[in-house]
Amino acid sequence: MIFQQFTRFLHTSRIVFAGAEKSALAALRKKTGYTFANCKKALEMHNNDLKLAEKWLNEQAQSLGWSKATKLAERATAQGLVGVLIKGNIGAMVEVNCETDFVARNENFKGFVDHVSRVCAQYTELTQFDGDLWKSGFEAEALKNLKTADGKTLADHLALLIGTVGENASIKRAICFKVNNDMKLSGYAHPQASNQESTQNITQVGKYGAIVAFRGDNADEELHKNLCQHIVGLNPKKVGEAGKDKPNANKDDETCLIHQEYLLDDDKTVGEVLQENNLSIIDYQRFECGEAAANEDLEKAKLSN
């Protein structure tokens, strides 16, 4: 009888222990995105301690990432995502590239785009200036050298990403805005997630992005978003000035934002929509993932006080 009870206890204990192992394995895979085999190995090496297993996996991935980064450095990174983050009076827009669209849809890759956006925004928060608008661009090398909260650089985190996704990736560029006084910022990434009700302090990701600096007392966030969407869709080259760059005055009039037909109502120009809503667009930036003119755009973004 005692032997039967002991046997039953041993059998039950094994079931509970196996269940705990499966639960830990599932949790580690969900959190890190690493393979089943690597997560299982990490847990076995660290007696099912999730924190130690995750730390080991990250160290392995980063080490592997540096090795892979060297081997894959010459492989083209034509795919990727644009990330747009608006945090109150601060805006950051980044472009991160990878080899395939499959990896661009990976949650680890999207998480890295969010991380780069937030690091850029953090540096922008430290900027003090007396004017209404501050705008600055970051090139690839400057971005990789930015320090993160854990004391590492974005280059270190990029290596970790490469080790995780298994293909080459690069941080291409970033642009940051900061506004004072009565100016406001709005941002948009396309295509936009259908379940996003608010975009404040959320990194939007897509193949295209825009940040717009407004002045005016109209707080209609939907209108602001629609104007960003217009810029993404019609790609104006400059804001333009009322009374100048008039339509039909020259062949380039369609490149001036205020004279373009409004994307959501072609009976009106963007200038007319702005006037009706007591708004003016002071500045904007548009990114398209993989566009050739990226470096030219960054050169135009100057630090101003």
C-alpha positions in Angstrom: 0.0 0.0 0.0 2.8 2.4 1.0 4.7 1.4 -2.2 1.6 2.2 -4.3 1.2 5.6 -2.6 4.8 6.4 -3.2 4.6 5.3 -6.9 1.5 7.5 -7.3 3.3 10.4 -5.7 6.3 10.0 -7.9 4.2 9.8 -11.0 2.3 13.0 -10.0 5.5 14.8 -9.2 6.9 14.0 -12.6 3.7 15.4 -14.2 3.9 18.6 -12.2 7.6 19.0 -12.9 7.1 18.4 -16.6 4.3 20.9 -16.6 6.5 23.5 -15.0 9.2 22.9 -17.5 6.8 23.3 -20.4 5.4 26.5 -18.8 8.9 28.0 -18.4 9.9 27.0 -21.9 6.7 28.6 -23.3 7.3 31.8 -21.3 10.9 32.1 -22.4 10.1 31.5 -26.0 7.3 34.1 -26.0 9.5 36.7 -24.2 12.7 36.3 -26.3 11.6 34.9 -29.6 14.5 32.4 -29.7 14.1 28.9 -31.0 12.7 26.0 -29.1 16.0 24.2 -29.0 18.0 27.2 -27.7 15.4 28.0 -25.0 15.3 24.4 -23.9 19.1 24.4 -23.7 19.2 27.6 -21.7 16.7 26.4 -19.2 18.5 23.0 -18.7 21.8 24.8 -18.2 20.3 27.1 -15.5 17.9 24.8 -13.7 14.8 26.4 -15.2 15.8 29.9 -13.9 14.0 32.2 -16.4 16.2 35.3 -15.7 19.5 33.4 -15.9 18.3 31.6 -19.1 17.2 34.8 -20.7 20.5 36.5 -19.9 22.5 33.6 -21.3 20.4 33.6 -24.5 20.9 37.3 -25.0 24.7 37.0 -24.4 24.8 34.2 -26.9 22.7 36.0 -29.5 24.9 39.2 -29.1 28.1 37.2 -29.5 26.6 35.4 -32.5 25.3 38.7 -33.8 28.7 40.3 -33.9 30.0 37.3 -35.7 27.1 37.3 -38.1 27.3 41.1 -38.6 30.9 40.7 -39.8 30.0 37.9 -42.2 26.7 39.5 -43.5 27.9 43.1 -43.6 28.1 43.2 -47.4 24.6 41.8 -47.9 22.0 44.4 -49.0 19.4 45.6 -46.5 16.7 47.0 -48.9 13.7 46.1 -46.7 12.8 47.3 -43.3 10.5 49.7 -41.4 10.1 53.4 -40.6 9.2 54.1 -37.0 7.4 57.3 -35.9 7.2 58.3 -32.2 5.5 61.3 -30.8 5.9 62.1 -27.1 4.3 65.4 -26.3 6.5 68.1 -27.7 9.1 65.6 -29.0 9.1 63.6 -32.2 11.5 61.0 -33.5 11.4 59.2 -36.8 13.9 56.4 -37.7 14.6 54.0 -40.5 15.9 50.5 -39.7 16.7 48.1 -42.6 16.9 44.3 -43.0 17.3 41.9 -45.9 13.8 40.5 -46.2 10.2 41.7 -45.7 9.7 38.5 -43.7 12.1 39.8 -41.0 10.6 43.3 -41.2 7.3 41.8 -40.0 9.1 40.0 -37.1 8.1 41.2 -33.6 11.7 41.3 -32.5 12.5 43.6 -35.5 9.5 45.9 -34.7 10.6 46.0 -31.1 14.1 47.1 -32.1 12.6 49.9 -34.3 10.7 51.0 -31.2 13.9 50.9 -29.1 15.8 53.0 -31.6 13.0 55.6 -31.7 12.9 55.9 -27.9 16.6 56.2 -27.5 16.5 59.1 -30.1 13.6 60.7 -28.2 15.5 60.4 -24.9 18.5 62.3 -26.3 16.1 64.9 -27.8 14.5 65.4 -24.3 17.9 66.7 -23.1 18.0 69.5 -25.7 17.4 73.0 -24.5 16.6 75.9 -27.0 15.0 79.3 -27.0 13.1 79.1 -30.2 9.9 77.4 -31.3 11.3 74.5 -33.2 14.5 72.4 -33.0 15.2 69.8 -35.6 18.2 67.5 -36.1 19.2 64.5 -38.2 21.3 61.5 -37.2 23.3 59.5 -39.7 24.0 55.7 -39.3 27.3 55.9 -37.5 26.1 58.5 -35.0 23.0 56.4 -34.2 25.0 53.2 -33.6 27.2 55.1 -31.0 24.2 56.3 -29.0 24.2 54.9 -25.4 21.2 53.1 -24.1 19.8 52.7 -20.6 21.8 49.5 -20.0 25.1 51.3 -20.7 25.5 49.6 -24.1 25.3 51.2 -27.5 22.7 50.8 -30.2 25.4 49.0 -32.2 25.4 46.4 -29.4 21.7 46.0 -29.5 21.8 45.8 -33.3 24.2 42.8 -33.0 21.8 41.2 -30.6 19.0 41.7 -33.2 21.2 40.2 -36.0 21.9 37.2 -33.8 18.2 36.8 -33.2 16.8 37.2 -36.7 19.7 35.5 -38.5 20.2 38.1 -41.3 21.9 41.4 -41.8 20.3 44.6 -40.4 21.2 48.2 -40.2 20.1 51.5 -38.6 20.0 53.9 -41.5 18.9 57.3 -40.2 16.8 59.3 -37.8 15.3 62.8 -37.6 14.2 64.4 -34.3 11.9 67.4 -33.6 11.3 69.3 -30.4 8.8 72.2 -30.2 8.1 75.0 -27.7 5.3 77.5 -27.0 2.2 77.1 -29.2 3.6 74.6 -31.7 2.5 71.0 -31.8 3.7 67.8 -33.4 1.9 65.0 -35.1 3.1 61.8 -36.7 1.9 59.0 -39.0 3.3 55.7 -40.4 1.7 53.9 -43.3 0.2 51.4 -43.4 -1.2 52.1 -40.0 -2.4 49.5 -37.5 -6.2 49.4 -37.7 -6.5 49.0 -33.9 -4.6 52.2 -33.0 -6.9 54.7 -31.4 -4.2 56.9 -30.0 -0.6 57.2 -31.3 0.8 59.3 -28.4 3.9 57.7 -26.9 3.4 54.7 -29.3 6.0 53.9 -32.0 4.0 53.6 -35.3 5.8 51.4 -37.8 5.3 51.1 -41.6 7.0 51.5 -45.0 6.4 55.3 -44.9 6.4 57.9 -42.2 5.9 61.6 -41.5 6.3 64.1 -38.7 4.7 67.5 -39.0 5.1 70.6 -36.8 1.9 72.7 -36.6 1.0 76.1 -35.3 -2.7 76.9 -34.4 -5.4 76.4 -31.8 -7.1 73.5 -33.7 -6.6 70.4 -31.6 -8.3 67.9 -33.9 -5.9 65.0 -33.8 -7.7 63.3 -36.7 -7.1 66.3 -38.9 -3.5 66.4 -37.9 -3.1 62.7 -38.8 -4.9 63.2 -42.1 -2.4 66.0 -43.1 0.5 63.7 -42.2 -1.2 61.1 -44.4 -1.4 63.6 -47.2 2.4 64.3 -47.0 3.1 60.5 -47.0 0.9 60.0 -50.0 1.7 63.0 -52.2 5.3 63.6 -51.2 5.5 67.4 -51.4 9.0 68.9 -51.6 8.3 72.1 -49.6 5.5 73.8 -47.6 5.2 76.7 -50.0 4.0 80.3 -49.3 0.7 81.9 -49.8 0.8 84.3 -52.7 3.9 82.5 -54.1 4.5 79.3 -56.0 0.9 79.7 -57.3 -0.7 76.8 -59.2 0.1 76.9 -62.9 2.8 79.5 -62.3 5.4 76.9 -63.1 5.7 73.2 -63.7 6.8 72.5 -60.2 3.7 74.0 -58.4 2.4 70.5 -57.5 5.5 70.0 -55.3 4.4 72.8 -52.9 2.3 71.3 -50.1 -0.2 74.2 -49.7 -1.1 74.1 -53.4 -1.7 70.4 -53.7 -5.2 69.0 -53.9 -6.0 67.7 -50.5 -5.9 63.9 -50.4 -9.2 63.5 -48.6 -11.1 66.2 -50.5 -9.8 67.1 -54.0 -12.2 70.1 -54.2 -9.9 71.9 -51.8 -6.1 72.5 -51.6 -4.2 71.8 -48.5 -3.7 75.5 -48.0 -7.5 76.0 -48.0 -8.0 73.2 -45.4 -5.3 74.8 -43.2 -6.9 78.2 -43.5 -10.4 76.9 -42.7 -9.0 75.2 -39.6 -6.8 78.0 -38.4 -3.7 75.9 -38.8 -0.3 76.4 -40.4 2.4 73.8 -41.1 5.8 75.2 -40.1 7.9 72.2 -41.0 7.7 68.5 -41.8 9.8 65.5 -42.7 8.8 62.4 -44.7 10.7 59.1 -44.8 10.2 56.3 -47.3 11.9 53.0 -46.5 14.8 52.4 -48.8 14.6 55.7 -50.6 17.8 56.8 -52.3 17.7 60.4 -51.2 18.0 59.6 -47.5 21.4 61.1 -47.0 20.4 64.3 -48.8 17.4 64.7 -46.5 19.6 64.4 -43.4 22.1 67.0 -44.7 19.3 69.5 -44.9 18.4 68.9 -41.2 20.5 71.5 -39.3 20.7 72.1 -35.6 19.1 75.5 -35.0 18.4 77.5 -31.9 
